[in-house]
C-alpha cells in the first residue's frame, strides 16, 4: 500500500509504501473482538469484595425476644435484609485474566491496522520534532496534516511514536482527544478507539519489526 508522506508543515514530500503483510491483510472482525475483550478483561483488578453474613462484625446476641412482639423470628442483625447486615451472593475477588496466543494477538493488530488503512485514516509524517512541549503547536501540526476535524465531532487521533519523545508526549498529555503511544506498546484497544492513526517513518520500522 502506497500512501503520501508529509512533513510537519503539511507539505507532501513523497510517497511511502506500507508493508502489505501488516496493512493489507484480510480483516478478521471476530479475532479483533476477541483480542479487545481479552485486553479489557486483563485490565480489571478483580479486587471487588462485599462482606457476607458471616463476615459482618455485629452483635451475635438475639435482636429481640422470640415471642410476643408480633414480628418475625430473628436471631441476628447480620442477615442481609437488615441495614448494616451482610450481602447475599455479593462479589468476591476474582481473576479475569484471559489468555490468547501471541500469533492471534498479532493477527488482530494487523487486522486493526488494515481497517485504518482501508478507511484512509492513517497519516504518515517523516518525523515529529519539537523543541519545546507546546500543545498548540502539536494541534496545529495535526491540522496541517489534514486532521482539521480533530476535536470536533468526537474525532480523535493516536500518535504512535517509535520510542520515547518527551516533547511530543508532554504536548499531547492534556488533550483528551489526542494520545501518544510507543510503537512497542501497540494494542488493539487504542487502534480501535481513535479515529486517526499518525505514524512516523521510524514508527513504521518498529511496527514492521514486531508484526512483520
C-alpha positions in Angstrom: 0.0 0.0 0.0 1.4 3.4 -1.0 0.3 6.5 1.0 1.6 10.1 0.8 4.3 11.2 3.2 4.1 14.7 4.8 6.4 16.9 6.8 5.3 18.8 9.9 4.3 21.8 7.7 1.7 19.6 5.9 3.6 19.5 2.7 3.8 16.2 0.8 7.4 15.3 0.5 6.9 12.0 -1.3 5.2 8.6 -1.1 5.9 5.7 1.2 4.9 2.0 0.8 3.5 0.4 3.9 4.1 -3.4 4.3 1.2 -5.3 2.7 1.5 -8.1 5.2 0.6 -5.7 8.0 -1.6 -3.0 6.5 -3.4 -5.0 3.8 -4.4 -8.3 5.4 -7.8 -9.9 5.4 -9.9 -8.2 8.1 -10.9 -10.6 10.8 -13.6 -8.9 12.9 -14.2 -11.8 15.4 -10.5 -12.0 16.1 -10.3 -8.3 16.8 -13.3 -8.6 19.1 -11.6 -11.5 21.0 -8.4 -9.5 21.4 -10.3 -6.5 22.6 -12.3 -8.5 25.2 -9.1 -10.1 26.4 -7.3 -6.7 26.8 -10.3 -5.2 28.7 -10.6 -8.2 30.9 -6.9 -8.3 31.8 -7.1 -4.7 32.8 -9.6 -5.5 35.5 -8.1 -5.7 39.0 -10.7 -8.1 40.3 -10.4 -6.9 43.9 -14.1 -6.3 44.4 -15.4 -7.6 47.7 -18.5 -7.5 49.8 -18.9 -8.9 53.3 -21.1 -11.9 53.6 -23.3 -12.5 56.6 -20.6 -14.4 58.4 -18.1 -11.6 58.0 -20.1 -8.7 59.3 -18.9 -7.6 62.7 -22.1 -7.0 64.6 -23.5 -8.3 67.9 -24.2 -12.0 68.0 -26.9 -11.7 70.7 -30.5 -12.2 69.8 -32.0 -9.0 68.5 -35.3 -9.1 70.4 -37.3 -11.7 72.3 -38.6 -14.7 70.4 -42.3 -14.2 71.2 -44.8 -11.5 72.0 -43.6 -8.8 69.6 -45.7 -9.7 66.6 -42.6 -9.6 64.4 -40.8 -12.4 62.6 -38.4 -14.6 64.5 -34.8 -13.2 64.0 -31.7 -14.2 65.9 -29.1 -12.0 64.3 -28.7 -8.5 62.9 -26.2 -9.8 60.3 -28.9 -11.0 58.0 -28.8 -9.4 54.5 -32.3 -8.0 54.8 -31.2 -5.6 57.6 -29.3 -2.3 57.1 -25.7 -3.0 58.0 -26.1 -6.7 57.5 -24.2 -8.9 55.1 -24.6 -9.0 51.4 -26.2 -12.1 49.9 -24.3 -13.6 47.0 -22.0 -10.5 46.8 -18.9 -10.1 44.7 -15.6 -11.8 45.7 -12.1 -11.3 44.5 -11.9 -12.9 41.0 -9.2 -13.3 38.4 -10.5 -12.1 35.0 -7.3 -12.9 33.0 -7.9 -14.3 29.6 -5.2 -16.0 27.5 -4.7 -15.7 23.8 -1.9 -17.0 21.7 0.6 -14.4 20.5 0.1 -15.3 16.9 -3.6 -14.5 17.2 -2.9 -11.2 19.1 -0.6 -10.1 16.4 -3.1 -11.0 13.6 -5.7 -8.9 15.4 -3.3 -5.9 15.4 -2.7 -6.5 11.7 -6.5 -6.5 11.1 -7.0 -3.3 13.0 -4.2 -1.5 11.1 -5.6 -2.8 7.8 -9.0 -1.4 8.8 -7.5 2.1 9.4 -5.6 1.8 6.1 -8.6 0.8 4.1 -10.5 3.7 5.6 -7.6 6.1 4.7 -7.3 7.0 8.4 -3.5 6.6 8.5 -1.4 9.7 8.2 2.4 9.3 7.7 4.8 12.1 8.6 8.6 12.0 8.1 9.2 13.0 11.7 7.7 14.8 14.7 10.3 17.1 16.0 9.5 19.6 18.7 12.0 21.8 20.6 9.7 22.6 23.5 6.5 20.9 24.7 3.6 23.0 23.4 0.1 21.7 23.0 -1.0 24.4 20.5 2.0 23.6 18.3 1.2 19.9 18.2 -2.5 20.6 17.4 -1.5 23.0 14.6 0.7 20.3 13.2 -2.0 17.7 13.2 -4.4 20.2 11.4 -1.7 20.9 8.8 -1.5 17.1 8.2 -5.2 17.1 7.2 -6.8 16.4 10.5 -8.9 19.5 10.6 -11.8 17.8 12.4 -9.7 16.7 15.3 -11.5 17.7 18.5 -14.7 18.3 16.5 -17.5 15.7 16.1 -15.7 13.5 18.6 -12.8 12.9 16.1 -9.6 11.8 17.8 -6.0 10.8 16.9 -3.5 8.3 18.1 0.1 9.4 17.6 2.3 6.4 17.5 6.0 7.2 18.3 9.0 4.9 17.6 10.2 5.5 21.2 10.2 8.0 24.0 9.8 11.6 22.9 9.3 13.8 25.9 8.4 16.9 23.9 5.6 15.3 21.9 4.3 13.3 24.8 4.0 16.4 27.1 2.4 18.4 24.3 -0.4 15.8 24.0 -0.7 15.0 27.6 -3.6 17.3 28.4 -5.6 16.9 25.2 -8.4 14.4 25.7 -8.8 13.5 22.1 -5.1 13.0 21.3 -2.9 10.2 22.7 0.7 9.3 22.2 1.8 5.7 22.3 5.1 3.9 21.8 5.1 1.5 18.9 6.3 -1.3 21.2 3.1 -0.9 23.2 0.7 -1.1 20.2 -2.6 -2.6 21.3 -6.0 -3.4 19.9 -7.9 -1.1 22.2 -6.2 2.1 21.2 -6.2 1.2 17.5 -10.0 0.8 17.5 -10.7 3.7 19.9 -9.1 6.5 18.0 -10.3 7.7 14.6 -6.9 8.6 13.0 -3.5 7.0 13.3 -0.5 9.2 12.9 2.8 7.4 12.1 6.3 8.5 11.6 8.8 6.7 9.4 10.6 5.4 12.4 7.3 4.1 13.8 6.6 2.0 10.7 10.1 0.4 11.0 9.3 -0.6 14.6 5.9 -1.9 13.8 7.4 -3.9 10.9 10.0 -5.4 13.2 7.2 -6.5 15.6 4.5 -7.7 13.2 6.4 -8.3 10.0 
